[in-house]
């Protein structure tokens, strides 16, 4: 079976390799096809593997002084495999001349660098095609992913815009009602119970059908493409004689930012700032929780544990405000 000896020049031009292989291209894979300057390399086809071994030994011994050490090859970013077969590039022409003049001593057929390059291309074409296909599929996958991400960003932007518009309407209703209570001096403060926050209002001398908190729950609702919510969960009123107290249970949108912190918190910054500035009210024995319900009408309760004590504490404050007709709270 035919065999080969090769003189493969490194692409950096500093060294070349003398070796034996039944298939030059497959052997060159061990030290990198891409590192060989194929156009300036030479292949020698001989009759059999024994003849290839003989010619390789002759060349390596004849040009022993031109051989690079393994360390010199490694320092030149080479690999240890076959490192002792690398020769100084300056001796390449002398080795080539030696071969041409000794054709009668070691018969061989010369394989040009151009032909070797063609064999490399033929051998690696399928691999290159597979690599190209993988790269194409990867690019298509990335393009699809980016397209999906772009659509999601567009959908998110549209949803955020719709949420902003819906919140604006609900917030305006809430804000106007808060301003009305600021002007009337009916805000007592904020209270917390069972992980809920309540705006505490107190009124006096109200009409039979007049409520302290006027907006219905529907007025503070907001609807958007991805759901719905309300800035007020519920409210209820308790009364004794002509005095009433109202507990407005606020949505967690004010402190958690649901359903979208990036949209909700900035949209509610104005009322949130006001609510956070209010004093914390001690409810004493009065609990707003057990009688709360989700409805648009207040629930009036005449008798309530702790109600009179609460009125005794906060009614004088309410009366002093109304007498002075202050337009801003004293907190």
C-alpha angles and dihedrals in degrees: 000000000000117000136183147226118203141200105200118184118214114237091239089065094229101103145011133204130234115200149134128248139157086219115027097196095050090048091050090057088075092065099029130283089217091057095061126091094218097182092062096039127098134216125200119203115205134181099259146346093271091057090048091055090049094050093045091053091047093053095044092049095043092053099033092131090059093054118114121227119248089248092054090053093048091048087055089058092263129140128247094238104104091349093147092061095067117107133197109269091231091072096052095096092048092051091048091050090048090055094048092050094045100051091120092053096049111017115212142153115239119234113201125225091243091058091047089052090052090052090050090052092047093048095046098037094094092045091048089048091051090048090049091049091049090049090048092050090047091050091048091049091049091048091051091047092050091047091051090047090049091050090048091050090049091048091047091049091050091047092048090050090051091047091049091053093047092047092049092060094046092043092051091056091049094044094051090051091050090050090050091054091045089055092046094046092231098130112108097176143259127312132187130208134157092001091304129115120220131195105220117213130177129196138177136199093018123164121260093258097030118112128205092222106044108184116088120229089256090061092062096043121115127198126192136165093273100045146303140268146167133233089215120047097191144319137211137185131215124194142191116186106315097340123093135184123200128200115201111195107213125214119252086241086091094063107016097039093227129204093019122000093197090059106026102049095052091043092053096039094111100052091035090056091052095046092048090053093058120100121254111254122218106222094195107194094343115108121190094186108077096055097043117117138172103254141115095240127071119245112230117210121183100189120046133157109253093007097118093045089052091051091048090055101043106025094078089055091051093048093050091053094049091048092052091041092219117187095203130050119256092230 
